[in-house]
Structures are given as C-alpha cells and as structure tokens.
C-alpha cells in the first residue's frame, strides 16, 4: 500500500468571513463558528467587508480563500445585499448567508434572486451552525431559519 504524500498534509479548514456591526453578536457568532472548526475573519461593517472581498478576488492563489460569507444585511457603508449583488455581477460563486432583523418580502426576494440564504433575527445559533455545516457538506441549507 503506497501512501499519497498529500494525505500527510493538514487539511485546510473552511474560511468564513463574518460581517456584523453589532460587536456582541459578531463575537458570539465568531466563537460559535470557531468552536465548529472554521477559520473566521471578522469585519465590523460593509466597507471592511468590501475591502476583504476585493482582496480575495484579486488574489490569484492564497492559502486561505473565503469559502462562505455570513453578513448582516443592514450595516454602515455597504449593505450585505449590495455586497452580494456586486459579487454575483463578477460571477463570484461563494455562498452567502445574510442575517437580518428586517426580513421584508423585498429583501427576501432579492436575497433569493442572488442565491443567498436569508436568516431572520432573532435566530438560534445552533440552527445557523447547522446551515453553515449543510453548505460545506454540499447541501444548500434553508431559505429561512
């Protein structure tokens, strides 16, 4: 039996970019994501989310690409929906979970049209972690939690 040298390398953990302007909720979600085994980058607003995503788009190859974005919808500078819309315009397929306390039908329809999952606040963190796990296991997750 021969050993594949690639099997000896540590497997890269999935990288989640978390954008939430509420510092306490951002900390709670980041802790839950890390406890579930994900690498997490945190940003406090839409502007920093945009910068982080732009850097990821410009990088040809790097060790820790963004595998999932979890973003609040309403944030300073840019909304989560604006970011997703821009990503889809450049054909960036990374999955997105949008969280909102303002899940009206217009927001829900736009998120669905852009291929994002919309989760209404308040939500159970365990349910959100299950949705993240389904995305990484190849499932789509729920359209609303």
C-alpha positions as a printed NumPy array, in Angstrom:
array([[  0.   ,   0.   ,   0.   ],
       [  1.53 ,   3.303,  -1.039],
       [  0.959,   6.493,   0.867],
       [ -0.106,   9.579,  -1.017],
       [  2.136,  12.438,   0.207],
       [ -0.823,  14.835,   0.063],
       [ -2.568,  12.764,   2.734],
       [  0.144,  13.813,   5.192],
       [ -0.631,  17.492,   4.768],
       [ -3.088,  19.036,   7.181],
       [ -6.464,  19.674,   5.592],
       [ -7.305,  23.346,   5.189],
       [-10.164,  24.47 ,   7.389],
       [-13.075,  26.255,   5.734],
       [-12.765,  30.033,   5.955],
       [-15.807,  32.086,   6.929],
       [-15.86 ,  35.857,   6.518],
       [-18.209,  37.278,   9.153],
       [-19.595,  40.818,   8.778],
       [-21.741,  42.172,  11.606],
       [-21.842,  45.71 ,  13.002],
       [-23.162,  44.599,  16.407],
       [-19.906,  43.782,  18.243],
       [-21.519,  41.422,  20.761],
       [-23.36 ,  39.4  ,  18.108],
       [-20.216,  39.32 ,  15.953],
       [-18.198,  37.956,  18.905],
       [-20.851,  35.329,  19.689],
       [-21.081,  34.147,  16.064],
       [-17.302,  34.125,  15.623],
       [-16.902,  31.984,  18.752],
       [-19.575,  29.549,  17.568],
       [-18.003,  29.273,  14.106],
       [-14.525,  28.703,  15.561],
       [-15.901,  26.114,  18.   ],
       [-17.388,  24.343,  14.961],
       [-13.922,  24.147,  13.401],
       [-13.931,  27.029,  10.925],
       [-11.337,  29.738,  10.356],
       [-13.084,  33.062,  10.852],
       [-12.241,  36.586,   9.722],
       [-14.353,  39.303,  11.321],
       [-15.275,  42.724,   9.956],
       [-17.498,  45.333,  11.644],
       [-19.1  ,  46.986,   8.618],
       [-19.877,  46.758,   4.934],
       [-16.875,  48.852,   3.92 ],
       [-14.411,  46.469,   5.523],
       [-16.358,  43.539,   4.113],
       [-15.952,  45.04 ,   0.665],
       [-12.188,  45.529,   1.177],
       [-11.744,  41.957,   2.416],
       [-13.723,  40.527,  -0.504],
       [-11.856,  42.696,  -3.027],
       [ -8.535,  41.421,  -1.68 ],
       [ -9.787,  37.861,  -2.016],
       [-10.965,  38.475,  -5.586],
       [ -7.623,  39.985,  -6.596],
       [ -5.507,  37.2  ,  -5.12 ],
       [ -4.622,  34.614,  -7.763],
       [ -3.79 ,  31.976,  -5.208],
       [ -3.549,  32.221,  -1.5  ],
       [ -3.704,  29.836,   1.397],
       [ -6.965,  30.932,   2.962],
       [ -9.634,  31.896,   0.403],
       [-13.12 ,  32.831,   1.57 ],
       [-15.404,  29.782,   1.466],
       [-18.518,  31.416,   2.949],
       [-19.704,  34.901,   3.849],
       [-22.051,  35.412,   6.79 ],
       [-23.21 ,  39.016,   6.785],
       [-25.749,  41.269,   8.376],
       [-27.967,  42.931,   5.784],
       [-28.051,  46.425,   7.308],
       [-24.582,  47.746,   8.127],
       [-22.749,  51.047,   7.802],
       [-21.124,  51.93 ,   4.446],
       [-22.433,  48.995,   2.339],
       [-25.282,  46.591,   2.989],
       [-24.869,  42.848,   2.821],
       [-27.222,  42.795,  -0.168],
       [-25.073,  45.33 ,  -2.04 ],
       [-22.001,  43.165,  -1.472],
       [-23.752,  40.005,  -2.689],
       [-25.072,  41.83 ,  -5.738],
       [-21.563,  43.034,  -6.63 ],
       [-20.142,  39.536,  -6.137],
       [-22.713,  37.968,  -8.398],
       [-22.057,  40.6  , -11.085],
       [-18.436,  39.41 , -11.253],
       [-19.61 ,  35.78 , -11.135],
       [-18.119,  35.056,  -7.719],
       [-19.986,  31.925,  -6.56 ],
       [-19.056,  31.895,  -2.867],
       [-22.122,  31.061,  -0.768],
       [-23.601,  33.818,   1.386],
       [-25.802,  33.736,   4.456],
       [-27.481,  37.068,   5.164],
       [-28.857,  37.764,   8.623],
       [-31.439,  40.459,   9.254],
       [-33.983,  41.81 ,  11.676],
       [-35.764,  43.379,   8.707],
       [-36.725,  40.407,   6.542],
       [-39.452,  42.021,   4.463],
       [-40.617,  40.396,   1.229],
       [-38.489,  42.691,  -0.966],
       [-35.301,  41.823,   0.952],
       [-36.202,  38.134,   0.95 ],
       [-36.895,  38.113,  -2.809],
       [-33.667,  39.962,  -3.609],
       [-31.581,  37.621,  -1.412],
       [-33.163,  34.584,  -3.056],
       [-32.603,  36.031,  -6.545],
       [-28.904,  36.491,  -5.674],
       [-28.616,  32.942,  -4.358],
       [-28.142,  33.951,  -0.72 ],
       [-29.761,  32.328,   2.279],
       [-31.676,  34.818,   4.436],
       [-31.88 ,  34.156,   8.176],
       [-34.187,  36.255,  10.323],
       [-33.099,  37.682,  13.68 ],
       [-33.54 ,  36.547,  16.304],
       [-32.225,  33.11 ,  15.398],
       [-30.855,  30.11 ,  17.219],
       [-27.059,  29.969,  16.837],
       [-27.206,  26.173,  16.62 ],
       [-29.604,  26.443,  13.669],
       [-27.218,  28.864,  11.947],
       [-24.277,  26.495,  12.562],
       [-26.343,  23.652,  11.07 ],
       [-26.998,  25.777,   7.971],
       [-23.261,  26.524,   7.677],
       [-22.467,  22.808,   8.015],
       [-25.006,  21.931,   5.295],
       [-23.419,  24.443,   2.945],
       [-19.97 ,  22.937,   3.5  ],
       [-21.28 ,  19.397,   3.127],
       [-22.711,  20.269,  -0.281],
       [-26.263,  20.981,   0.817],
       [-27.937,  24.322,   0.286],
       [-29.346,  24.993,   3.738],
       [-32.706,  26.573,   4.376],
       [-34.001,  29.663,   2.669],
       [-35.087,  30.986,   6.054],
       [-34.243,  29.934,   9.57 ]])
